[in-house]
């Protein structure tokens, strides 16, 4: 991959889009746009919900920084369009993006690689019968988590502590996703770990520990309140932090990620075993976001981080060769 040339590049920062995370994507995109412009990059905002994606080619953009979150941005679809147009882009390629957006497919790969992730039950629409739903608590116990498997930012997620809460939680999740994922609840510390790079050059940034009121690290608390406290340095024992970083890099490599991503992990209080929850291949870059916080702890400023990520823009067909 060649070095990104600030002077000869025209960069589109993709933001907004049509997913349930549009609002957050606009915040991320504006932050990235201002940061890139502040270091001399010829960057412009581009909202694929308002402009045809083909206009990127027509307007002669040389690179794309993807600040889209969720469907139609983080799921391989935009990545595929950019591949066809031959415009290098940030983050993971088509396959890794499509896998990582699907929590169930992600779990299958991690389990095959013997990477720890919570036990779960996945039900396609035709499997969501009364019998199968009633069996969920027998299989996973209580409490448990109910999730739409193709959404991010904690959208549509519920913690179920008693049987009576299960059906309302399922009703909420299935308003966002036809499929259903129920997951064993892991009681303990919630942490996240960003990863930068590709292949053997992938490196983990410092771990961020998340402390939310009553454990409610939900959409509102993530982005629109100051009720959540973040600790970076994490305060974890050095060996434990090192293990979380190693697990995050292994999870990243197993999915075939490149550029950057962020692994979300729970550490079980009873025995300090870490469990992988998900991999975010286009993480948030808002004022409340965790990748910039972790990078800063590693001595990387927000503008430097944005430029570093942009410099890894590539195409699947030439990733790791000469992409720009």
Secondary structure, DSSP 8 states (H G I E B T S, - for coil): -----STT--EEEE---SSTTHHHHHHHHHHHHHHHHHTT--EEEE-TTTS-TTHHHHTT--EEEE---STTTSSSHHHHHHHHHT-EESS--HHHHHHHT-HHHHHHHHHHTT--B--EEEE-GGG--HHHHHHHHHHH-SSEEEE-TT--TTTT-EEE-SGGGHHHHHHHHTTT-SSEEEEE---EEEEEEEEEEEGGG-EEEEEEEEE-GGG---HHHHHS-S--EEESS----HHHHHHHHHHHHHHHHHHT-EEEEEEEEEEETTT--EEEEEEESS---STT-HHHHHHHHTT--HHHHHHHHHTT-B-GGGTTS---
